[in-house]
């Protein structure tokens, strides 16, 4: 393992792939404590996440380090705390709330198009643009806040904080955050910016509280009004942790998927042409609406295939709370289980031509979107089981709406070398994604 540290740091995706190729679908790393296993077999992964999920918890280095940014929010909370949090937040993702996401996406897309129109023919960083757009949608949809003016600062703060999280998770000698090292100072400044955004949201909400009997307007209202069994409200720190969790996790994952979508579409012109033809036929030059979504199966399939090739959460870890057996291998209590959707999504037994971009995988025989996508054993871009990402439906809705809204109004041409996948907290293109933007003067078709 010591000899492998350089390879792990240089290219963790290639390292994990080589381990699976050399030692099989369930292999143990030569680490004395805790016993650590790489689990790549789709059925074994499903056992950990779904059928025997109660035997596995989230108290791992991955989530403990991420909690330096998000606190004990829904993403990082271990089993008992998570069970009390999820019912509080679930109503924010009710179907009625999702209907309104289309309005928020439309506003953010119009703002982006205004900027790109002024830069017609210039090179833009599509990765940064998707980060800012997704951040705006999260702010307005979940917290009723216009984050457009602060999108760049908050996106930069998120990336800076998450880069520190990755460094700390990979460091063999963890340094407490209280020690004023350069890395810890970067983390402190980044978290401070996120905290300032939460403070501004809470101050604004205090100026327009809910009227007596008025139902919660968004997630922020839910967090501020919910009471526990003993009648107490969430503390300010608890509210902060949930808000920061969704600022961070709620925008970077969607932005990552959209960034890779534009790259793949630009390098697969037939798929792009089919996407434009579908949107043109359904929308006829009008803005995309929520009601259009069932009629955009190819657009949804494109997003599904992007999420297969570039799953935002490329690494998932669990700690065994009891002994178990995975793929015929005995797993002791308190073992660390490492799973990579990046590997599972490239399992050749489940996905023919696993490295190829083939959105048609996610269409049924009639050309509609497959109904069993969420149940596919070798497909888990949002996790699976009880800890399935609570924002999955919102992310899929947002992704399809953004693709359909932009594809007929801009051309994005690749610039320079193909991007290299950089596995941080999510998989992002190293150095961003520079593309030349050209606005389309007339509706498609």
Long-range contacts (C-beta under 8 A, 24 or more apart in sequence): 1-29, 1-30, 1-31, 5-172, 8-170, 9-170, 12-315, 12-423, 13-314, 13-340, 13-342, 13-421, 13-423, 16-340, 16-342, 16-343, 17-343, 17-346, 20-343, 24-327, 25-327, 26-326, 26-327, 26-328, 26-329, 28-329, 34-319, 34-334, 34-335, 34-336, 35-331, 35-332, 35-334, 35-335, 35-336, 36-335, 36-336, 36-338, 37-326, 37-329, 37-331, 37-335, 37-336, 37-337, 37-338, 38-338, 38-339, 38-340, 39-326, 39-327, 39-337, 39-338, 39-339, 40-339, 40-340, 40-343, 40-344, 40-347, 41-326, 41-327, 42-344, 42-347, 42-350, 42-377, 42-378, 43-327, 43-377, 44-326, 44-327, 45-339, 45-344, 45-380, 45-384, 46-377, 46-384, 46-385, 47-324, 47-326, 48-318, 48-326, 48-337, 48-339, 49-316, 49-318, 49-339, 49-380, 49-383, 49-384, 49-385, 49-387, 50-384, 50-385, 50-386, 51-385, 52-324, 53-385, 53-386, 53-387, 54-79, 54-321, 55-320, 55-321, 55-322, 55-324, 56-318, 56-319, 56-320, 56-321, 56-337, 57-318, 57-319, 57-321, 58-82, 58-317, 58-318, 58-319, 58-387, 59-319, 60-317, 60-318, 60-319, 60-336, 61-169, 61-317, 61-336, 62-169, 62-315, 62-317, 63-317, 65-165, 65-168, 65-169, 66-165, 66-425, 68-161, 68-164, 68-165, 68-168, 68-177, 68-187, 68-191, 69-161, 69-162, 69-165, 69-187, 69-190, 69-191, 69-194, 69-244, 69-248, 70-241, 70-244, 70-245, 70-248, 70-249, 71-237, 71-240, 71-241, 71-244, 71-245, 72-238, 72-241, 73-241, 73-242, 73-244, 73-245, 73-246, 74-242, 74-245, 74-246, 74-390, 75-245, 75-249, 76-245, 79-321, 82-387, 84-228, 85-242, 86-390, 88-222, 88-223, 88-226, 88-234, 89-219, 89-222, 89-223, 89-242, 89-390, 90-390, 91-216, 91-222, 92-142, 92-218, 92-219, 92-222, 93-390, 93-391, 93-393, 93-394, 97-141, 97-218, 98-290, 98-393, 98-394, 98-397, 99-290, 100-141, 101-137, 101-141, 101-290, 101-394, 101-397, 101-398, 101-401, 102-288, 102-289, 102-290, 102-397, 102-401, 104-136, 104-137, 104-140, 104-141, 105-137, 105-398, 105-401, 105-402, 105-405, 106-287, 106-288, 106-401, 106-405, 107-136, 107-140, 108-133, 108-136, 108-137, 108-140, 108-148, 109-133, 109-402, 109-405, 109-406, 111-136, 111-148, 112-406, 113-406, 113-409, 113-410, 113-439, 116-410, 116-437, 116-439, 117-439, 119-437, 120-437, 120-438, 120-439, 121-436, 121-437, 121-438, 122-436, 122-437, 123-415, 123-434, 123-435, 123-436, 123-437, 124-434, 124-435, 124-436, 124-437, 125-432, 125-433, 125-434, 126-259, 126-262, 126-263, 126-412, 126-432, 126-433, 126-434, 126-435, 127-255, 127-259, 127-428, 127-429, 127-432, 127-433, 128-152, 128-155, 128-432, 130-254, 130-255, 130-256, 130-258, 130-259, 130-262, 130-402, 131-155, 131-158, 131-159, 131-251, 131-252, 131-255, 133-255, 133-258, 133-402, 134-250, 134-251, 134-252, 134-254, 134-255, 134-258, 134-398, 135-247, 135-251, 135-255, 137-251, 137-254, 137-398, 138-246, 138-247, 138-250, 138-251, 139-247, 141-218, 141-394, 142-218, 142-219, 142-220, 142-246, 142-250, 143-201, 143-218, 143-219, 143-220, 143-243, 143-246, 144-205, 144-217, 144-218, 144-220, 145-200, 145-201, 145-204, 145-220, 147-197, 150-197, 153-193, 154-193, 154-194, 154-197, 154-247, 155-251, 157-189, 157-190, 157-191, 157-193, 157-194, 158-190, 158-194, 158-247, 158-248, 158-251, 158-252, 159-252, 160-186, 160-187, 160-189, 160-190, 161-186, 161-187, 161-190, 161-191, 161-194, 161-248, 162-248, 162-252, 162-424, 162-425, 163-424, 164-190, 165-425, 166-424, 166-425, 194-244, 194-247, 194-248, 195-240, 195-244, 197-247, 198-239, 198-240, 198-243, 198-244, 198-247, 201-243, 202-236, 202-239, 219-246, 246-391, 249-391, 250-391, 250-394, 252-312, 252-425, 252-426, 253-312, 253-313, 253-389, 253-395, 253-426, 254-312, 254-395, 254-398, 254-399, 256-310, 256-312, 256-426, 256-427, 256-428, 257-303, 257-306, 257-307, 257-310, 257-312, 257-381, 257-395, 257-399, 258-399, 258-402, 258-403, 259-428, 259-429, 259-433, 260-306, 260-309, 260-310, 260-427, 260-429, 261-302, 261-303, 261-306, 261-399, 261-403, 262-412, 262-433, 262-435, 263-414, 263-418, 263-419, 263-429, 263-433, 264-302, 264-305, 264-306, 264-309, 264-357, 265-302, 265-407, 265-412, 266-412, 266-413, 266-414, 266-435, 267-357, 267-414, 267-418, 268-357, 271-302, 271-357, 271-359, 272-407, 274-298, 275-299, 275-302, 275-403, 275-407, 276-407, 276-408, 276-444, 277-444, 277-445, 279-404, 279-407, 279-408, 279-444, 280-408, 280-443, 280-444, 280-445, 281-445, 283-404, 283-408, 284-443, 284-445, 285-408, 285-443, 285-444, 285-445, 287-405, 288-401, 288-404, 288-405, 290-397, 292-404, 293-397, 293-400, 293-401, 296-400, 296-404, 297-363, 297-367, 297-368, 297-369, 298-359, 298-363, 299-400, 299-403, 299-404, 299-407, 300-362, 300-369, 300-396, 300-400, 301-359, 301-360, 301-361, 301-362, 301-363, 301-369, 302-359, 302-403, 303-396, 303-399, 303-400, 303-403, 304-359, 304-361, 304-362, 304-369, 304-373, 305-357, 305-358, 305-359, 305-361, 305-362, 307-381, 308-345, 308-351, 308-361, 308-379, 308-381, 309-345, 309-355, 309-357, 310-421, 310-427, 311-341, 311-342, 311-345, 311-380, 311-381, 311-427, 312-381, 312-426, 312-427, 313-341, 313-381, 313-382, 313-383, 313-389, 313-426, 314-340, 314-341, 314-342, 314-423, 314-426, 314-427, 315-339, 315-340, 315-342, 315-423, 316-340, 316-341, 316-380, 316-383, 341-380, 341-381, 342-423, 342-427, 344-378, 344-379, 344-380, 345-378, 345-379, 345-380, 345-381, 347-378, 350-376, 350-377, 350-378, 351-378, 407-444, 408-440, 408-443, 408-444, 409-439, 409-440, 410-437, 410-438, 410-439, 410-440, 411-437, 411-438, 411-439, 411-440, 412-436, 412-437, 413-438
